[in-house]
Structure formats: C-alpha cells, structure tokens
Amino acid sequence: MTEQIIIFFQIVLIDLVLAGDNAIIIGMVASQFPLEQRKKIIFWGISAAIILRIVFTLITAYLLQINGLRLIGGILLLYICYRLYVDVVKNTSEEKKDIQVDNSSFLKAISTVILADITMSLDNVLGVAGAAKDHYFLLIFGLILSIALMATAATLISNWIKKYKWIGWLGLIAILTVAIDLIYTDIKLFI
C-alpha cells in the first residue's frame, strides 16, 4: 500500500510538470489569435493530446524499449521552441492587437500544437508509465489527471500570455529545458 501511495504522488508530480508543458505550448500558440479562434485551437490541441495519450498509453510497453525516442522528441521540441519564439514572442513584443488571421496561419497554429502534442504526450505517458510500473489503475489515473490539468491550464495560460507578455518567455524557457533534458537523457544512454 505504501508503494502505491508513493507511485500516486510521483504520477501527480510528473503530470503537473509535463501536462503543464503541453498546456504552455497550446496556450502560447492560441494567445496570438482572436478569442473565437483561440477557443478552437485550444479545443483541437487538447483533443489531439487526449487521442495521442490514449494511443501512447496502449503501446507504452513497446515504446519504453525504443532507444533514441527521447532524442527525436527533444529535437522536435527544439524546433517547436524556435517556431514559438518567431510566431509568439516576437509578435507579442511588438504590441500587436487581436487581428483576424488567415486560415493558413490558423492551420499552421494547429499543426504546431499537434506536433507539440505528439512529443509532449509521448513524454508524459512514458514518465507516468515508468512511475506506475505494473499498477495499471494508477497509469489510467495518471492519464486522466494529465488531460484534466492540460485542459484547465491551456485556457488560463492563453489568457495570461495576452495580459502578461513575460509569461511567453517563461514558457519558452520551460519548453527548452524539457527539450534539452530529453536529448541529454538519450545521449547519456548511447555513451
């Protein structure tokens, strides 16, 4: 019973950190759009993350055996970090108001969020699965908790970034840190 309590708290901490990273990306991307489009980006981003988390949870045992997966995820996150810097932070610092954005930018935003979802969902599921071990109830709990945290945090972060521009910079630093950690973890295995 004590082991399950420890695993429970490990899963909660992993979800707080990793679901928060995913919410930061969704929130940062969505913050650059008018309210109506922002809601759609958050909806589609969270929907993609839910689907990906379910799929990744089903194949976690296999994924944990693949060497190089974290390295690829870290490189994808570095690209996402660069795109967010160009699209969000640079635009935010120029004091742009809400404007209608053409559909190609809207689709670009959704594709950025989905690419981030792939990387972050995989990382989240791997982290939770590693902590849960053979406790499948706790694995399912971790999946549901990460989705709930992400859904709540994405809307909050999107609104905060509109009001407080420095939060965008904090988000970029958080994502960059996760990317470097993913890359370092896999490179360490190869050395």
Buried (B, 14 or more C-beta within 10 A) or exposed (E): EEEEEEBBEBBBEBBEBBBBBBBBBBBBBBBBBEEEBBBBBBBBBBEBBBEBBEEBBEEBEEBEEEEEBBBBBBBBBBBBBEBBBEBBBEEBEEEEEBEEBEEEBBEBBBEBBBBBBBBBBBBBBBBBBEBBEEBEEBBEBBBEBBBEBBBEBBBEBBBBBBEEBEBBBBBBEBBBEBBBBBBEEBEEEEE
